[in-house]
Amino acid sequence: MKYNLKKSLRVPLTSDEQQIEDNIPPLRSNSKPEEIEAVRQAASKTLASMRGGYRPGAGRKARPHVRTTLLLAPEVREKLERLAERHGNLSLAAEVLIRRAKMA
């Protein structure tokens, strides 16, 4: 009995891997289901490790702030830039204004 690796392992095979799979003789008909499942799991782990997969520390890093785009009227932007000169940067000036608005 031969099974389809692509379906059972949920890992797409390259053409070389598929050629190797096609040359493997069928499993014995007296194989136990738990033996077949053990082989499938081992093959799945091996294929995943060969291909890379999830790596610890991969992906975007968590940041305390989120980048946001705002569309502002030119006069509001000018006032914000004047405040930014006092506070150090534009982001901090915007935060100060928002906190003041919340308190009011």
N, C-alpha and C positions, 0 to 999 in steps of 0.2 A: 504494500500500500504506500503510495507516494503522496505527500501532501504539498500544498502550495506554500512555499516559504513566505512569499510576499504577503499573502493573506494571514497566515498564522502568526507571523512575527511583526506584522505591521511596519516593516522596514523595506523600502524599495531597493531592489537589487540592481547593481550595475550589470552591464553586459557580461563582463568577466565572471562575476559572481553567479549570474544566471547560467552561464555555460558550465561552471563547476557543478551547480545544482542539477543540471540536466544529465550530467555524467554519473551522478551518484545512483547506485542501484536502489530499487525500492526497499522499504523496510520489511522485515520478516512479518508474516501474517500472524505469528504467535506472540508479537510484542505486546506487553502489557500497557494499558493506557497511561499509567503513572510513569513508566519508562519513557514513553513518547513525549509526555508533558515535560519531563526533566530535560530531555534533549532540546525541546523547543525553547525552554527558558534559558538554558546555557547558551544556545546559539543566538538568542535575542540579546543577551548581555554582551556576548563577544562582538556581535555586529555593532551594537551601540558604542562600545568602547573603541572599536576600530575607527568609527566615523567621527568621534569627538563627542558630540552631544552636549549636555549641560555641563558647564564648568563652574566650580565655586567662585563667586565674585564676579561672574560675567553679568553684563547688562547695565542698565542705567543705575547710577548711584542715587540714593535718596538725598534730597536737598531740602533745607528748611524753607526756601523761598521758591516761588513759581514765577517763571518769566511770563509777563502779560503785556499785550499790546493795547494801548489806549489811543483813541482818536480824539484829539483836543482842539478846541478853537485856538487860533494864534494868540489871542490876548491871554487866555488861560495858560498856554505854554510859556509865554513871557513871564508871567507872575511866578510860575513854578520854577523857571530857570533862575529868577532872582532869589527865590527861597533856597534853591539848591546851592547857590553861592554861600549862603549863610550856614547851611546844614552839612555841606560837604559833597553831597551827590544828589542826583535827581531822584533816585529811588527813595532815599531817606526823606527828602522833602515831601514826596508824594505820601509817604506813610504818616508823616507829621500832620499833613493837611487832613487826611482821612480820619486820624484819631481825634483831631480837633472837631471835625464834623460830627463824629459819633457822640462826643461829649455835649455838643450844643443842642 
